[in-house]
Each structure stands twice: as structure tokens, then as C-alpha cells.
């Protein structure tokens, strides 16, 4: 969705130096295109921020790892926690893909 909008804005950006009035109009169009790109960038950053907040809210310490810690199996608990972190990171990366 955003890629198509960016490509549409990109097609509007051209500058041909032929006469002053035409160049002035082209500069106005380029400025408008830049504003549109800034708006798209804000939307994308808000989306990424939401993804990161959701990932941060998910708990890295699962019940299994806490139970393993209590029973003295710290190595296994660490493995479970690290695998959970990796899974959360994979989900973040997958969610960011267009």
C-alpha cells in the first residue's frame, strides 16, 4: 500500500529547466511531493512504533522458564528465555515486512 503511494509521489518529482515560470511551478510540485512523503513516513513510523510496543509488552519470562529457575535448572530456563526473545524478534521483523 505505502510502496504504491511512494511510487506515485516519486513519479511527480521531475525538474526540467526550460523557463522560469515552469521551473517555479515544478518546484511547488516538488515541495508538495515532499510534504506527502513526510506524511507517509510519519504513518510508517507510527506503525513500526506500534509493532515495537506490542513486542515489548509480550513477556520474555514464560511460566516454564520461571518454573525451571525455581527448580534449579537455570541453563534450561535461560535457553527458554532466549528462544522466546528470538521468537518475539522474528515476529517483529515479519510484521514490518511490506
C-alpha positions in Angstrom: 0.0 0.0 0.0 2.6 2.5 1.1 5.0 1.4 -1.6 2.5 2.3 -4.3 1.8 5.7 -2.7 5.6 6.4 -2.6 6.0 5.4 -6.2 3.1 7.6 -7.2 4.7 10.6 -5.4 8.0 9.7 -7.0 6.6 9.9 -10.5 5.5 13.5 -9.7 9.1 14.6 -8.9 10.7 16.0 -12.1 12.6 19.2 -12.8 13.1 20.4 -16.3 14.9 23.8 -16.6 13.2 25.4 -19.5 11.6 28.8 -18.4 11.3 30.5 -15.0 7.5 30.1 -14.6 7.7 26.5 -15.4 10.5 25.9 -13.0 8.7 27.8 -10.3 5.6 25.6 -10.8 7.8 22.4 -10.8 9.4 23.5 -7.5 6.0 23.9 -5.9 5.0 20.4 -7.1 8.2 19.0 -5.7 7.6 20.7 -2.3 4.1 19.2 -2.3 5.5 15.8 -3.1 8.0 16.2 -0.2 5.1 17.0 2.2 3.3 13.9 1.0 6.4 11.8 1.6 6.8 13.2 5.1 3.2 12.3 5.9 3.8 8.7 4.6 7.0 8.5 6.7 5.1 9.5 9.8 2.4 6.9 9.2 5.1 4.2 8.7 7.0 5.2 11.8 3.7 5.1 13.8 3.1 1.6 12.5 6.6 0.5 13.5 6.3 2.1 16.9 3.1 0.1 17.4 4.8 -3.1 16.4 7.7 -2.4 18.8 5.3 -1.6 21.7 3.4 -4.8 21.2 6.6 -6.7 21.2 7.8 -5.0 24.4 4.6 -5.8 26.1 4.9 -9.5 25.5 6.6 -11.2 28.4 10.0 -12.7 27.9 9.7 -14.7 31.1 7.3 -17.5 30.5 5.9 -19.7 33.2 8.1 -22.5 32.1 11.3 -20.6 32.5 10.2 -19.3 35.9 9.4 -22.9 37.0 12.8 -24.1 35.7 14.5 -21.3 37.7 12.7 -22.4 40.8 13.8 -26.0 40.5 17.4 -25.1 39.8 17.5 -25.7 36.0 18.9 -22.2 35.2 20.6 -23.3 32.0 17.3 -24.6 30.5 15.5 -21.5 31.8 18.0 -19.3 30.0 17.5 -21.3 26.9 13.8 -20.9 27.1 14.0 -17.2 27.7 16.5 -16.6 24.8 14.3 -18.7 22.4 11.3 -16.6 23.5 13.2 -13.4 22.8 14.2 -14.7 19.4 10.6 -15.6 18.6 9.5 -12.1 19.5 12.2 -10.6 17.3 11.2 -12.8 14.4 7.5 -11.7 14.8 8.6 -8.0 14.8 10.6 -8.5 11.6 7.8 -10.4 9.9 5.3 -7.7 10.9 7.5 -4.9 9.4 7.7 -6.6 6.0 5.5 -4.8 3.4 
